[in-house]
């Protein structure tokens, strides 16, 4: 998920090894610069991220967990991916791979891909801990690569998924849709969760100040932070709901559903700008459920 799981985040105190951002705000950033920023940010932020969110995401669970969003929606309850047993499943932007590990324990041949070596190292450590207590524990393969250039042959997977892991952080999300479609087999599913596009219009504040719309919904200029030399250190991109739908359709995929999770009554946890206060008023997450048409039915 995003640094503070937000579409329009305010700068937070940098980690000790990260330069203090200068002039954070809205500025165009190309794919290469955005990719470099995400790789370095998540490498540096990995430890803090896991201290704050690891338990909620199930990183230390022996079998992993598949949590779609800060609202706590769990794949085991909603089954957006369908039956994954004996299926080839790719997770794009897996982070430390709790979702991929959960999938592997349900019989999937799971592959977790992420751009950050730091995040993948946390995933490898979790796998080592699980294997220490259960040597035969099924585990996913982990791979470092970009979501905009998946290193797989056409029609390699039955299911492709991403739980906040990649789509908000790529400059060319249409290319990610095309890549997901390319590596899917006919009849396969592509399901991804992102911060709900309407969240872009609100300040990054979990309290009452975050209930007032102040930012144009139609402004697609990404939020970015830069070091004193002008190098992007953090970038998050915005697309409207219509943009997402058009990118999905242009990739040759069928949009099956858009899930907007309610804020559950049991959850009193804040995550950046996600909070019970805001969650009772408007959605924080959008999950796009897509399918690749079965060639036999075309």
C-alpha positions in Angstrom: 0.0 0.0 0.0 1.0 3.6 -0.2 3.4 5.3 2.2 0.4 6.4 4.3 -2.1 4.5 2.2 -3.3 7.8 0.7 -4.0 9.3 -2.8 -2.9 12.8 -1.8 -0.5 12.3 1.1 1.1 14.9 3.1 4.8 14.5 3.7 5.8 12.4 6.8 9.0 12.5 8.7 11.6 10.8 6.6 13.5 7.7 7.8 17.0 8.3 9.0 18.6 7.5 5.7 16.1 9.3 3.5 16.7 12.9 2.3 14.3 15.5 3.6 11.9 16.1 0.8 11.8 19.6 -0.8 8.8 21.2 -2.3 6.4 18.2 -2.1 3.3 18.6 -4.2 2.0 18.0 -7.7 4.4 17.6 -10.5 4.7 15.4 -13.6 7.0 12.4 -13.2 7.8 9.9 -16.0 7.8 6.2 -15.7 11.6 5.8 -15.2 11.7 8.4 -12.4 8.6 7.1 -10.8 10.1 3.6 -10.8 13.4 4.7 -9.3 11.5 6.6 -6.6 9.3 3.7 -5.6 12.3 1.3 -5.5 14.4 3.5 -3.3 11.4 4.6 -1.1 10.2 1.1 -0.3 13.8 -0.2 0.2 14.3 2.5 2.9 10.8 2.4 4.4 10.4 -1.4 4.6 11.3 -1.8 8.2 9.1 1.1 9.5 6.3 -0.1 7.3 6.4 -3.6 8.8 6.6 -2.3 12.3 3.5 -0.3 11.7 1.4 -2.5 9.5 2.9 -6.0 9.5 0.6 -7.5 12.1 -2.5 -6.1 10.4 -1.4 -7.6 7.1 -0.5 -11.0 8.6 3.2 -10.8 7.6 4.2 -12.9 10.6 1.4 -15.4 10.2 2.8 -18.9 9.5 0.6 -19.2 6.4 0.4 -15.5 5.5 -2.9 -13.6 5.0 -4.6 -11.9 2.1 -6.0 -8.5 3.1 -7.2 -6.4 0.2 -7.3 -3.0 1.9 -7.3 -1.0 5.2 -10.9 -1.9 5.7 -9.7 -5.4 6.4 -11.5 -7.2 3.6 -10.0 -10.7 3.4 -9.8 -12.8 0.3 -10.8 -15.8 2.4 -14.2 -14.2 3.0 -14.9 -12.6 -0.4 -13.3 -15.0 -2.9 -12.6 -12.4 -5.6 -10.0 -14.6 -7.1 -12.1 -17.7 -7.3 -10.6 -21.1 -6.5 -6.9 -20.8 -6.6 -6.0 -24.5 -6.0 -3.8 -25.9 -8.7 -3.7 -22.5 -10.4 -0.8 -20.4 -11.5 -1.2 -17.1 -9.7 0.9 -13.9 -9.9 0.8 -11.1 -7.3 2.1 -7.8 -8.7 3.5 -5.5 -6.0 3.6 -8.3 -3.4 5.7 -6.4 -0.8 6.7 -8.9 1.8 4.3 -11.4 0.2 1.8 -12.3 2.9 -0.8 -12.6 0.1 1.4 -14.8 -2.0 2.1 -17.0 1.0 -1.6 -17.3 1.7 -2.3 -18.3 -1.9 0.5 -20.9 -1.8 -1.0 -22.4 1.3 -4.3 -22.8 -0.6 -2.7 -24.8 -3.3 -1.8 -22.1 -5.8 1.5 -22.1 -7.6 2.1 -18.5 -6.5 4.7 -16.0 -7.7 5.2 -12.7 -5.8 6.7 -9.8 -7.8 7.8 -6.5 -6.4 10.1 -3.7 -7.4 11.7 -3.3 -3.9 14.5 -5.6 -2.8 13.9 -4.4 0.7 10.3 -5.5 0.8 11.1 -8.8 -0.8 13.8 -9.4 1.9 11.1 -9.1 4.5 9.1 -11.7 2.6 12.1 -14.0 2.3 12.6 -13.7 6.1 9.0 -14.6 6.7 9.3 -17.6 4.5 12.5 -18.7 6.4 10.7 -18.4 9.7 7.7 -20.4 8.5 10.0 -23.1 7.0 12.0 -23.3 10.3 8.8 -24.6 12.1 7.3 -26.4 9.1 10.0 -27.5 6.6 7.4 -28.6 4.0 5.4 -25.4 4.2 4.4 -24.3 0.6 5.9 -21.0 -0.4 5.7 -18.7 -3.3 8.5 -17.8 -5.7 9.7 -14.2 -5.2 11.0 -12.0 -8.0 12.1 -8.4 -8.3 10.8 -6.7 -11.4 8.6 -3.8 -12.5 4.9 -4.0 -12.9 5.2 -2.1 -16.3 7.4 -4.9 -17.8 6.4 -8.3 -16.4 9.2 -10.9 -17.1 6.9 -13.7 -18.1 5.7 -15.3 -21.3 2.2 -14.7 -22.7 -0.5 -16.7 -21.1 1.6 -17.8 -18.1 -1.0 -17.4 -15.3 -4.6 -18.2 -14.5 -4.9 -15.4 -12.0 -3.2 -12.0 -11.5 -3.8 -9.8 -8.5 -2.5 -6.7 -6.7 -3.5 -5.5 -3.3 -2.5 -1.8 -3.3 1.0 -3.0 -4.3 1.7 -1.5 -7.6 -1.0 0.3 -9.6 -1.0 3.6 -7.7 2.8 3.9 -8.0 3.2 3.4 -11.8 3.2 6.3 -14.2 1.7 4.2 -17.0 -1.1 2.2 -15.4 -2.6 1.4 -18.8 0.6 -0.5 -19.6 0.1 -2.5 -16.4 -3.4 -3.4 -17.5 -1.9 -4.6 -20.9 0.8 -6.6 -19.2 -1.7 -8.2 -16.8 -3.9 -9.1 -19.8 -0.8 -10.4 -21.7 0.3 -12.8 -19.1 -3.2 -14.1 -18.3 -4.6 -17.2 -19.9 -8.0 -16.9 -21.6 -10.7 -17.0 -19.0 -8.3 -15.8 -16.3 -8.9 -13.1 -13.7 -7.1 -9.8 -13.0 -8.2 -8.2 -9.6 -6.5 -5.2 -8.1 -7.2 -2.8 -5.3 -6.3 0.9 -5.2 -7.1 3.9 -3.1 -10.6 4.9 -4.2 -10.2 7.6 -6.9 -12.6 10.0 -5.1 -10.2 10.1 -2.1 -7.9 12.3 -4.3 -10.2 15.3 -3.7 -9.8 15.2 0.1 -6.9 16.3 2.3 -4.8 13.5 3.7 -6.3 13.7 7.2 -8.2 11.0 9.1 -10.1 13.6 11.2 -12.7 16.2 10.5 -10.4 18.2 8.2 -10.3 15.2 5.9 -14.1 15.5 5.2 -13.9 18.6 3.1 -13.2 18.4 -0.6 -10.3 20.7 -1.6 -8.5 19.1 -4.6 -9.8 18.7 -8.2 -10.9 15.2 -9.0 -9.9 15.7 -12.6 -6.3 16.8 -11.9 -4.2 13.7 -12.8 -0.9 15.4 -11.8 0.8 12.9 -9.4 1.7 13.7 -5.9 5.5 13.7 -5.5 8.3 14.4 -3.1 11.7 15.4 -4.2 15.1 15.6 -2.6 17.1 18.9 -2.6 18.6 17.9 -6.0 15.2 17.6 -7.6 15.2 13.8 -7.8 11.8 12.3 -7.1 11.8 10.2 -3.9 8.1 9.3 -3.6 5.5 9.4 -6.3 1.8 8.4 -6.2 -0.4 8.6 -9.3 -4.2 9.4 -9.6 -6.7 8.0 -12.1 -10.4 8.6 -12.1 -12.9 5.7 -12.1 -13.5 6.3 -15.8 -9.7 6.2 -16.5 -9.5 2.9 -14.8 -12.4 1.4 -16.7 -11.1 2.7 -20.1 -7.6 1.3 -19.4 -9.1 -2.1 -18.5 -11.3 -2.2 -21.6 -8.5 -1.0 -23.9 -6.3 -3.9 -22.6 -8.9 -6.4 -23.9 -10.3 -7.2 -20.5 -13.8 -7.3 -19.2 -14.7 -5.4 -16.1 -16.8 -7.7 -14.0 -17.3 -5.7 -10.8 -16.0 -2.7 -8.7 -16.0 -3.5 -5.0 -16.2 -0.5 -2.6 -15.7 -2.0 0.9 -17.8 -0.6 3.7 -15.9 0.4 6.9 -16.6 -2.5 9.3 -18.1 -1.8 12.7 -15.4 -3.9 14.4 -12.4 -1.9 13.0 -11.3 1.1 15.0 -7.8 1.2 13.5 -6.5 4.2 11.6 -4.1 3.8 8.6 -2.9 7.2 7.3 -6.0 8.9 6.0 -8.1 5.8 6.5 -10.2 6.1 9.6 -13.6 5.0 11.0 -14.8 8.6 10.8 -14.1 8.9 7.0 -14.9 5.3 6.3 -18.5 5.9 7.5 -18.9 8.7 5.0 -17.2 7.6 1.7 -15.3 4.7 0.4 -11.5 4.4 0.9 -10.8 1.5 -1.5 -11.9 0.4 -5.0 -11.3 -3.2 -6.1 -11.5 -3.7 -9.8 -12.4 -7.3 -10.8 -11.6 -8.1 -14.4 -11.6 -11.2 -16.6 -9.8 -12.1 -19.8 -12.3 -13.3 -22.4 -12.2 -17.0 -23.1 -11.0 -17.3 -26.7 -13.3 -20.2 -27.3 -16.3 -18.0 -26.5 -15.2 -15.1 -28.8 
